[in-house]
Amino acid sequence: MGTCKLSRRSGTARLPAATVAGSAGAEGEVLTAQSIGSGDGDWRIIDLWSDEGTPWEARLAWSGGGGAQRTVLLDVPRCTRVCVHATMLQVFGSNLSTSASVNASAAIADGQCDTENQWTVRGLIADASANVDVVPPPWAKFVRLELSDSTLLATSFVELRDANAMTRGRYPGNAQPAPGAPIGDAATLRLVLPAGTYAWRLVFLLHL
C-alpha cells in the first residue's frame, strides 16, 4: 500500500437544510480524489462526519484498477467509516435536517479495516393501511422495520419478494430476527403497514 497516491485527502461542504422532513436535501460535493500514482489502487479508509454532529446522507462513488464505478448510499449519524479499494473516489452529501445547514466532511487514509454501515428509507402513514415496495440498496445484507408507534409492530410485516415478485419470506414487525431479516436474493421488499398515523423507517445493514 501507499504506491497509489491521491490528489486530495480531505474535503468539506456546507449542505443546505432539507425542504421536506424525512427526505434528504439537495446534494453537494464533499470530496473528489483521484490517483496520481502508479498501480491498480490501494485500500482507502474514508471517515465521514459533520462538525455539528447532525446526521446526513452520503453517496460514495469509487473505481479502481480500471474497473467499473461502484456507488453506495450511507447514513452518517454523527460519524462513520467505510473502506474500499480505489484509485478514484467521490463523496457527495445531503442534509437530513430541515432546520439548519450542516458542515459535512470526509477524510481519507491508506489502509484496510472491516467496516459495516447502514442506510435508511423513511415514510409516513396517515390513517389508511398501505403496502410499500422498496428495492434493497447495493451491499445490503439485513433489513429492519421500525415504527414510531411500536404497538403497531405486531400487525406490520416485511415481505421478501424474489425477481418474479413471489414472496419468499415474511416477518412480523414484532418478531424480526437480530440484526434484521436476511435479504438474500430478494429483489424487492414489501412493507405491509396497518392503519394509523405514524412514521416508519426501514434500516438496511450494509456489508461494506
Secondary structure by P-SEA (a helix, b strand, c coil): cccccccccccccccccccccccccbbbbcbbbbbcccccccbbbbbbbbcccccbbbbbbbccccccbbbbbbbccccbbbbbbcccbbbbbbbcccccccccbbbbbbbbbbbbbbbbbbbccccccbbbbbcccccccbbbbbbcccccccccbbbbbccccccccccccccccccccccccccbbbbbcccccbbbbbbbbbcc
